[in-house]
Amino acid sequence: MANYASGTVLTCSHGECGCRVRVESECGCAHADEPYVCTCGAPMVKVVDEGAELAGSSAG
């Protein structure tokens, strides 16, 4: 697992779930090699930077 920095937004990898969480503090645990997991059991994955996409779509 990547050690996600504070502010990283994660989303559930299960296509029908779509929940999100934001990392408030990095994990400092020596054994933090497991992925974050949604309550549905699917691994959480990093959200693509939507801010850049939204900024690019506001021109018009």
C-alpha positions in Angstrom: 0.0 0.0 0.0 1.1 3.5 -0.7 1.4 5.6 2.4 -1.2 8.3 1.6 -0.4 11.8 2.6 -2.7 14.0 4.6 -5.4 15.4 2.4 -5.5 12.4 0.0 -9.0 11.4 -1.0 -9.8 7.7 -1.4 -12.8 6.1 -3.0 -14.2 2.6 -2.9 -13.0 0.5 -5.9 -16.4 -1.3 -5.9 -18.2 0.3 -8.9 -21.6 0.5 -7.2 -20.4 1.9 -3.9 -18.8 5.2 -4.6 -18.1 6.3 -1.0 -15.1 8.5 -0.2 -12.9 9.2 2.7 -10.2 11.9 3.2 -6.9 11.1 5.0 -6.6 13.6 7.9 -3.3 12.2 9.2 -0.8 9.9 7.6 -0.4 6.4 9.0 2.8 6.1 10.9 2.4 2.5 11.8 5.4 0.2 11.0 3.1 -2.4 9.5 1.0 -0.1 7.3 1.3 -2.2 4.2 -2.4 -3.1 3.9 -4.8 -1.1 1.8 -7.6 1.0 3.4 -10.8 -1.0 3.0 -14.4 0.2 2.6 -17.1 -1.2 4.9 -18.4 -3.2 1.9 -15.0 -5.0 1.9 -13.5 -3.5 -1.3 -10.1 -1.8 -1.2 -10.1 2.0 -1.3 -8.1 3.7 -4.1 -6.8 7.2 -4.6 -9.1 9.6 -6.4 -7.8 11.3 -9.5 -7.3 15.0 -9.1 -10.8 16.3 -9.9 -9.8 19.9 -9.2 -7.8 20.2 -12.4 -10.6 18.6 -14.4 -13.2 21.0 -12.9 -11.0 24.0 -13.5 -10.5 23.0 -17.1 -14.2 22.6 -17.7 -15.3 26.0 -16.3 -14.2 27.9 -19.4 -17.0 28.6 -21.7 
